[in-house]
C-alpha cells in the first residue's frame, strides 16, 4: 500500500490537496464536469420531503435539516489512527530498516524505542521473533507477508505478525522505486490467548489419543508366548492422529504337545465399539483354542459369536496352528489377507487356499488349508493397514510385501521393523497396522542336540504295552534325562498306551519328543472318543490311568486328529540347569 494516503500531514500532502482544490475551481469556472454541475443543481433546489439525500456524498441530520459532507480519508492523521490501535505497530524505512515510528501499544509492550536506529539494534524483539529476514523479503518483493504464532523471548506472549510494504514520498517527485524511500509497516497482533487455547486443545487431544492407544494395547497381549519350536514377534501401529481406538488384534496361544495357535484379526471401523468387539473376539478365540479344534471349526464358532455380539460389525480373521511334528502351518481364513511364508533360500510363497467371508456373515462352512513351514522358514501374518493404499489395488500392496519379505533377514522383531519401513508405515499412517512374524529356526550343532523326536508304531495285541515301555526306557535314557524323569516318562507312556489299547482302535502310535524346555509323551489312535479324567471307586480295576498321568505330569490334554482319530498327550518340564 502507499503510506502517503494515510495522512494529510506528511510532507507534500498539503501541496497535492491544494492542487486538487485549484483544479476543481478551474473546472467549475469553465463549466466542465458533470458531477460538480449536478451537485450545484442539487444544492440550489429544496431537499426532498422524504427519503435519503439524492447525493450519496452527503448525509442529512433530519427532515429539512442541513446537509453535511462526509469527511475525506485524507483528512485523517495516520499517526493519530495508528496511535489509537490496541495492536502493536512499528514503521521502518530504508534498506537498514531504520525505525520511523512505533505506536503507544508497541511502547507499552516492549518499551520506548529510538527513531532513526536500525531495527536489529532498536527493535531487538523483532530479531527474537525471527522477523528481520521477513522484513528483507517484504522490501525486496513489494508484497506483504504474514508470520503466525511467533512466540516472544522467554516463552511469553505470542504474536501473528503482518509486514506490509509502504512507499515514502520523495523530495524530488515521482520516479523509479528507491529502496531508501520504501519501508515496512509491522503489525503485531497479540494471539497469546488463542495460542494457549490451541495448545491446550492439542494437549487434550494428545492425552485422549494416548489413552485410546493405551486402551487398545491393553486389549492386546502384553507379552507374547514363546513356544519351544518358534520365535515370534509382533508389532502394532495405531493409525491417524485422532483419539479413536482401532479393531486390529493378534495373539499367540500355546496348545500343548508342542503345538501353537496364532491368530490375527481386524474389526472394521474405529472407536470404542470396534475395540469392544475386538476384545470379545480375542477372548473367545483363546477359549475356543483350548478345545484344540481344527482351524476351520474355531472360525465357525467365532462366526456365530460375532453375529450375536453385533451383526453390523464386520471382522476378518486368520487362525493358524503350527505343529512341529508335521512341519506344517494349518490355517483357516475369514475374509483375511493371505499368510506369506519365506523359505530359507528367500523364496516367498503365498497361502493359496480360498478364504471364507468375514466373521458375522453366517451361512458359510469354513475350510482349513496347510502350508509348509520348514526349518529356516519365516511366516508373516498382517492386517490390511500394512498393504492397503488409497487408489491402489490391494494385490499391489501384497506383492510389495512379498518383495520386502524376500530380502528381510534377522530376528522376527527385526523383520517386523523392516517390513513396516519398507511399506512406508510411520506415525502419520492413516490406518491401524498389526504384523506378526514367526520363524522356525534351523537348528545346528549343540542347539540341535536339545531337540529330538522318536516314534513307535503300536502293532499287535497285549504285547504292544511292554514293547512300548521298553522303547520309552531306551529313548529317554539315550537322551540323558535324570533317572526320576525317565521313570515318570516311562510310567506316563505305559498308562497312555494301555488306555489306547483298551479303548482305541488302530492305527496306534507312541511319539516321544524333547525340546530345550520339556519332554512330551503322545499317543494317537483311530478312535475319536476323547478320554476324560474321572474318579475311580476303590473297587474299580480300571479308570485310573488318566488320573495317574494328570498327577505326575506338568500338563496333559486331548484333541481330535484329522481323519477321525484322537491324540492324548502329557508334558514334563525339564529341570533347569
Secondary structure as GFF3:
##gff-version 3
##sequence-region A 1 577
A	DSSP	three_ten_helix	3	6	.	.	.	ID=ss1
A	DSSP	alpha_helix	13	30	.	.	.	ID=ss2
A	DSSP	alpha_helix	34	44	.	.	.	ID=ss3
A	DSSP	beta_strand	58	60	.	.	.	ID=ss4
A	DSSP	beta_strand	67	69	.	.	.	ID=ss5
A	DSSP	three_ten_helix	73	75	.	.	.	ID=ss6
A	DSSP	alpha_helix	78	84	.	.	.	ID=ss7
A	DSSP	beta_strand	88	93	.	.	.	ID=ss8
A	DSSP	beta_strand	98	102	.	.	.	ID=ss9
A	DSSP	alpha_helix	104	110	.	.	.	ID=ss10
A	DSSP	alpha_helix	119	122	.	.	.	ID=ss11
A	DSSP	alpha_helix	124	128	.	.	.	ID=ss12
A	DSSP	alpha_helix	132	141	.	.	.	ID=ss13
A	DSSP	beta_strand	145	151	.	.	.	ID=ss14
A	DSSP	three_ten_helix	153	155	.	.	.	ID=ss15
A	DSSP	beta_strand	158	167	.	.	.	ID=ss16
A	DSSP	three_ten_helix	179	181	.	.	.	ID=ss17
A	DSSP	beta_strand	182	190	.	.	.	ID=ss18
A	DSSP	alpha_helix	192	218	.	.	.	ID=ss19
A	DSSP	beta_strand	231	237	.	.	.	ID=ss20
A	DSSP	beta_strand	248	256	.	.	.	ID=ss21
A	DSSP	beta_strand	259	267	.	.	.	ID=ss22
A	DSSP	alpha_helix	272	289	.	.	.	ID=ss23
A	DSSP	alpha_helix	295	309	.	.	.	ID=ss24
A	DSSP	beta_strand	315	323	.	.	.	ID=ss25
A	DSSP	beta_strand	328	334	.	.	.	ID=ss26
A	DSSP	beta_strand	340	342	.	.	.	ID=ss27
A	DSSP	beta_strand	348	350	.	.	.	ID=ss28
A	DSSP	beta_strand	369	372	.	.	.	ID=ss29
A	DSSP	beta_strand	377	382	.	.	.	ID=ss30
A	DSSP	three_ten_helix	384	386	.	.	.	ID=ss31
A	DSSP	alpha_helix	394	406	.	.	.	ID=ss32
A	DSSP	alpha_helix	412	422	.	.	.	ID=ss33
A	DSSP	beta_strand	433	440	.	.	.	ID=ss34
A	DSSP	three_ten_helix	445	450	.	.	.	ID=ss35
A	DSSP	beta_strand	452	457	.	.	.	ID=ss36
A	DSSP	alpha_helix	463	478	.	.	.	ID=ss37
A	DSSP	alpha_helix	483	503	.	.	.	ID=ss38
A	DSSP	beta_strand	509	514	.	.	.	ID=ss39
A	DSSP	beta_strand	518	525	.	.	.	ID=ss40
A	DSSP	alpha_helix	545	552	.	.	.	ID=ss41
A	DSSP	beta_strand	555	561	.	.	.	ID=ss42
A	DSSP	beta_strand	565	573	.	.	.	ID=ss43
###
